[in-house]
Amino acid sequence: MAKITKKQILEAAKPKTVVHEVEEWGGEVNIKLLKMSERIEIEERFLASLPGDDGQKQIKSKDMQTLYALVTVEALVDDDGKPLFETTSELYNLAGPIQKIVADIFMIAAGSKEAKKSNTDS
């Protein structure tokens, strides 16, 4: 395999959006693959929302639902790349197996799971 340049790395690392089929919602959604800076900002907001001193915060499983929801709000976008949702409370009002759907979106946005549909550059 050939060595690549910084320019090639930066070109390959441009933000992308993938299309993912959500059978439970009866269609497909666009998921923005988050940049490291976006993930860090979300994690900082999440940690700031937890009770306790900075060095004494303990994350419980129910807290992870909040993190997944924050990522989902950031990652679900329309065809123009604009967020579909403004707040996590909008997600909490959705019916169906929302925890599974949000967990899937979280993993795809973080780059840890493949979408059920083909990739598209945005």
N, C-alpha and C positions, 0 to 999 in steps of 0.2 A: 504494500500500500504506500502511496506517495505522501510526502509531507505536504501540509497545506500552509497557506500564509494567513496572517491576521485578517487581511481583506476577505479571504474566502470564508474564514470562520464567522466574521461579522455579517457577511452576506447570507450565510446559511442560518444565522441566528435571528434574522428578521422576524418580528412577531407574525404569528400565523393563527388562522382560525380553522377549526375543523368542524365538520358537520357530523352530528351524532343523532342517531335514531333513538327516540324515547318512546318505546311502544306504549307505555302507560299513559302518555299524553297524546298518542295517536299521530305522531309526526316527528319531524327533525328539528334540532336546534343548532345554532352556531355557538361554539365554545371557543373563546379566545384562550390560546395557550399563554399563560402568564409569564412575564419577564421576572427575573430575580428581584428587581427593585419593587415590582408590584407585590410579589409574594411577601417580601420583607415588610412592606408597609401594612399589608393585611395582618400579618402576624403581630406587628407592634400594636395595631388597634385592638386585636384580640386580647393580647396580654394586658393591655391597659384597662380592658373591660372587666378583668377578673378581680375579685376582692383580695385584699391582703397587701403586704409590703412587697416591693419588687423582688427581694430575695426570698420571700416566703410564700409565693403563689404556688398553689397546687392545682393542677389541671385534672378535672373529673371528666368522665365519659360524656356527661350531658353538656359540658363546656365545649367538647369537640363538635357538637352539632352547630354551635354558634360559629366556630371557625369554618366549618363546611358551608354554612349559609353565607358568610362573608365572602368566601371565594366564589360561590355560585353567583351572587349578585354582581361581582366584578367580571366573571367569565362569560355569562350568558349575554350574547350581543345580537343585535339585528344585522341585516345584510350590510349596513353602513358602518358596523363596528361600534354602535352606540349601545349602552347597557339596556337590557329589557326591563330590569327591575331597579328601583331606587333604594329600597331598604330590605333588610332581612325579614321584617314583619310581613311583607307581601308574600314571601315564601312560606311562612308559617301558616298562612291561611289557605294554602293549596291542599286539595284532597288527594287521596291516593297514597301510594308508597313513597312519599316524599323523601324519607330518609335514604332509601336505596338510590333514588334518582340523584339526589344532591351528593351522595357519596361518590357515585359514578362521575358526575360532573367535576367534583373536586379532584379526583384522581386523573382525569383527562387534562384538566387545566394545569395541573402540576407536572404533566408529562409522564406520569407513572402508569398510564393505561391508554390503550389504543381506542379511538372512537369506533363506533359500529358502521361508519360510513367513510367515504374517501375524503382526503385532505383537500382544502382549498386555500390558496394564498390570499391574504387580505392586506 
